């Protein structure tokens, strides 16, 4: 992939729209919308690295209510030719085909590699990667099981969505969340994961979400791991201009 002159790649993650309730989420949605309006002038590729929503489930003919302004803006960007990659996170892993059909997103459920202007990117949400997190890894196998998803679809959407939203906020095993504090490079499991992957194959950048911490850590000479933070307390994102990758804060 080669960026056209004057265009950038943008990365954002962990908005958790809808949490803990629609009223509390609305101001954060407006901030994110301001950012989308700002980047519209030069965005060539947009990576949304998971947990855009705090809970998302697609029935065959029903999708969650709300988020219309952000979805509308993303549709506008897509229609103007922006390439949008959506990574399913641990809170919105039940994404099916709605975004592909309605918004022309490319949806990913696993880590992906991209070469952009000869720089090699390894990109993922980050949940369930690396050592530990065993309770969530077991739970994820249940959630991604087709039979379990089929059973959940038989729950009336009014009940299913309320149940899903409640568990998404309250159950730490389901959410995969830990205390959001920096553990140190030796204990950060995504840092350990990046170092292992780098031993297997050389890349230039590893970009993840999930940890809700803005992190920029050198894995080895000129190789960096970036965690994008979130749009709850940090309002951070990354951009790549074809040569330089930077972690930035949006001024709310």
Secondary structure, 3 states (H helix, E strand, C coil): CCCCCCCEEEEECCCCECCCCHHHHHHHHHHHHHHHHHHCCCEEEEEECCCCECCCECCCCCCCCCCHHHHHHHHHHHHCCCEEEEECCCCCCECCCHHHHHHCCEEECCCEEEEECCEEEEEECCCCCCCCCHHHHHHHHHHCCHHHHHHHHCCCHHHHHHHHHHHHHHCHHHHCCCCCCCCCCCCCHHHHHHHHHHHHCCCCEEEECCCCCEEEEEEECCEEEEEECCCCCCCEEEEECCCCEEEEECCC
